[in-house]
Amino acid sequence: MPYIINKIDVWAADIPNQPGTLARVLDGLSSAGVQLEFMIARKASETTSRVFFAPIKGAKQQRAASSIGLARAAGMHSLRIEGPDRAGLGAKITNAVAENGVNLRGASAAAIGKKAVFYLAVENEQDLKQATRAVRKLLDG
């Protein structure tokens, strides 16, 4: 199984840190047909939580996301990597990116069975291009 490496838009918002708020956001996305592959929700302060979602595709889904307060994450350029899991894969990917002078602003990963999925976020489009080249060289080479 080859690795699939592609740019992805991540959507984000700060939401009230109250019971049911995240559920209402997810209900709004679900009603627009969004099938999430990625979600992170974290308490940012006593009153606020920060949420990140991907993918949100097409005009209908994007309108629904905007209507509930989500926006494309400003200044977050993200790369999605999917493929076979193996020991040390995360270390190899992050080392390849670092060796090309790219600083990560965020990273998340999960493995289910024999499959791994990584999301890497960098500061700008140039860093995204460099990170993509580094990961492709590592995994395709």
TABELGI-V189472 format. One record per pair of residues at least 4 apart in sequence whose ideal C-beta (glycine too) atoms are under 6 Angstrom apart, sorted by the first residue. I is the first residue (numbers start at 1). J is the second residue. If there is no record, write none. Layout:
i=(I,I)
j=(J,J)
This chain:
i=(1,3,3,4,5,5,5,6,8,8,8,9,10,10,10,10,10,11,11,11,11,11,12,12,13,13,13,14,14,15,15,15,16,17,17,17,17,22,25,28,28,29,32,32,32,34,34,36,38,38,39,40,41,41,42,43,44,44,44,56,56,56,57,65,76,77,77,77,78,78,79,79,79,80,81,82,84,85,85,85,88,89,90,91,93,96,96,97,97,97,100,100,102,102,102,102,104,105,105,106,107,108,109,110,111,122,122,122,123,135,136,137)
j=(84,83,139,82,81,135,136,80,54,78,80,72,52,54,73,76,78,53,56,65,70,72,52,73,51,69,70,48,50,21,49,51,21,43,47,48,49,41,68,64,68,34,60,61,64,56,61,53,54,119,53,52,49,51,50,49,48,49,50,61,62,65,61,70,121,122,125,128,119,121,120,131,132,119,118,117,114,111,114,116,92,116,109,95,135,134,138,102,131,134,130,134,122,127,130,131,120,121,123,121,120,119,118,117,116,127,128,131,127,139,140,141)
